[in-house]
């Protein structure tokens, strides 16, 4: 049975209206997501650059709450966007205040962050300490393996830091051998400067290292490379050069070797 013309046109009109409304809502959600993401990113950068595992308990709590607050106005268009932004920046202000207080008060720092706990000492594993931390022996062994030690007998002290990381002091006979232990004098090491990163020259590092553009040209020419095909190139304070092409093996050379070529 054919529908009357008026009914057909009404149906088409309603369909277009619904589609237009959905498109509009999607654009609103898209715009909100961008705004909230930028604000959240800005707030987190101001709080400091830390990995998740390095966060103190109160910092971790702030991160979780901020993420939850950001989700609500991002997905629900009936909630004003400021209902998400204002609490996020309120948390940011609270974080700044707590950080300042913790910095100047050791007592409050211990209350909020806790304190490091020694779980292995000269007497072996401290059962009371691992019980207090709700750690099992398996948890302890796993953390020790992560530090490169496979038995508590190799460890003099093990300390659980306030952020949950494990710090290990090995016994003298199990400690890594260093040049100082053998009485060998070594040249001081400096921070290598990355000159090229993913095909782009880092001008600031070039200035700090004293390397000029003509050196980069010679380096690339010597190994028949184009700048865009270099994943990384760096130089240290002893003028050792590390060059990693994208699709070739790494190259170790020196400034003197490249210049004298």
N, C-alpha and C positions, 0 to 999 in steps of 0.2 A: 504494500500500500504506500502511495506517495504521500509525503508530508506536505501540508500547505506551504506556500511560499513564505508567508509571514513567520511560521514556526521554524522553517529552515534558516532564514536570515537571523532570527533571534538566537538560534543555536550557534551559528557562525560568530555572531557578535559576542556571545558569552565566552566562547572558546578563545577568541582573540583577547578579550578582557582579562581572562584568567592567565593566559600566557604572558601578557604584558605585565600583569601584577607579579607573577613569579619571577620574571626577568628583573623587574625593579627590586624585588626583595633580594635576589642573588647579588645584584650590584651593591646594595646596601651592606650585605654581609661581607662581600669582597672588600669594600672600602673600609669597613670597621676593622676587619682582620689586619689590613695594612697599617692603619693608625695605631691600633693596640700593640701590634708587633713592634713598631718603631718606638713607641713610648716604653714598652717593656724592655726592649734592648737597651735603650738609653739609660733606664733606671738600673739595670743589671751592670752596665759598664761603669756607672758611677759608684756602685757598691764595691767594685774591685774585680780584678781578673783572677779567678780561681777555678780549678777543676772541681767537679762535683765531689770527688773524694777528699778534697782539701777543705771543704766547708766546715765551719764550726756548727754545733747543733742549732743555735739561733739563726744562723745564716741559712741553713738547710730548711728550717721552718718557714722563713721569709720567702724562699724560692718556691716552695710547694704552695703556699697560700697565694702568692702573686700569680702563679700559673692558673690556679683555680679561679681567681677573680677575673683573670683575662678571658677565660673561656665563656663566662656567662653572657656579657654583652656582645661578644664576638658572634655567638650563634643565635641569640634571642634578640630579634629586632625590636621587640616591645620594651626592652630594657634600655634606658638612655645610656649612651656610650660613656658619659661622665661617671655613671655608677660603677664602672670598672676602672676608669683612669684615676679617679680620686683615691680609692682605697689602695691602689698600687703605689701611688706617690706618698700616701700616708705611711705605708710599710717602709718605703725608702727613707722617709724622715726618721721613723722609729729606729731603723737599722743604723743610720748615721749617729743618732743620739746614743744608742747602746754601744756602738763602736768607740765613741769618745769616752764614755763612762768606763768601759772595759780597759781602755788604754791607760787610764789614770788611777784605777782602783784594782789592786790585786785580789782583794777579798771578793768583790763583785765578779771579777773575771773567773774566779774558781767556782762561784755559784752558778754562773751562766754556762761557762765552757767546760767546767770540770777540771781535773788535773791529770797529768800523766800517771799511769799505774805500772809498776814493775811486776811483770808476771813470771819472769825467770831471773833468779839471782844466784849467788854462790851456793845456795842450798838446793838448787834445782827449780822445778816448776812450783810456783806459789798457788796452791789449790784455792785458798781463800780469795786471792786476787782474780783468778779466772772465773770463780763462782760469782763474784760481785759483778763481773762484766757479762755474765751469762754466756761465757765461752765454753766450748767443749774442747777436749784434747785434740779432736780432729780439726777444729777451727784453728787451734794454735799451731798444729803441724802444717796445715795448709799455708798459714801466714809465714811460717819459717821458711817453707819451700819457696815462697814468693820472694824472700830475701836472699835465697841461694844457700840455705842451710837445711839439711835433711834430718838432723837429730838435735834434740835439746842439749846433748852432751857437747856439741860444738860451740855452744853459746854461753858467754859469761853473764850477760844481761840482755833481757828483752823487755821493751817498754811499749805499752799501748798509749799512743799520743791522744790528745783531746779530739782530734778529727778522725780517730779510728785507725790511723796508720800504725804499723809495727816498726819500731826502731830496734836494730839488733847490734849489740857489741860482742863480737866473737872472742873466743878464748885466744890467747896469744899464739898457740900452736896452729890454730885454724884461720888466723887472719891472713888476708892476701899479702904477698911479699911486695914491698915497695923499694924503689931505688935507695931511699934513705936507710932502710934496714941493711942494705949491702954496702953502704958508704959510697954510693955512686952519685956524683954531682950531675945535675941535669939543667938544661936551659929552661928558663921560666916560660910557661905557656901563656899565650894571650888568647883573646876571643877571636876566632876566625870571622872575617868579614865576608858575607855573601855578596858577590859582585853581580852575578846574574841569577835570577830566580824565575824559572819557567819561561825563559826566553826574553825576560825584561831586565834591563840594566838598573840597578839600584844606585842612583846618583849620590845619595847621602853616604852610603857605605864606600863608594869610590873615593869620595873626599876624605873620609876618616882613615882609609887605608893608604892614601897617597898614590893610588893606582890611577893612571890616566887612560883615556879612551884608546890611544894608539897601542897600549899594551893589550887591551882586549882584542883589537883588530889582529895583532900579531899572533895571539893565542889561538884565535879561531882559524886564522890562515894556516898556522902550523899543523893543525889537526883536521883541516879541511871541513870545517863546520860552519853552519850559519847560526846566527844568534838565536833565531826562533827554534832551533833544534837542540838548544842547550837547556837541560833540566835545571842544573845548578853549577855555579862556579864560585869558588871561595879562595881566599888567601889568608894565611895566619901571620903572626908577627915575625916568624922565621922565614918568611917569603916562600913558604911551601904552598903550592897551588893544587886544589882539587877540582877536577872538571868532570862532570857527569852528563854526557849526551843522553838524549831521550832514548835512542835505539842502539846505542853502542856501549861497550864496557867502560867503566870509570877510568879516568886517567889521573895519575899523580905525577906532578912535575914541579918546577920551581920558577920563580921570576927570572933568576939568572939564566936558566936554561932556555927560556922563551926569548929573552932579550938578546942573548948571544947567538941565536939561531941564524 
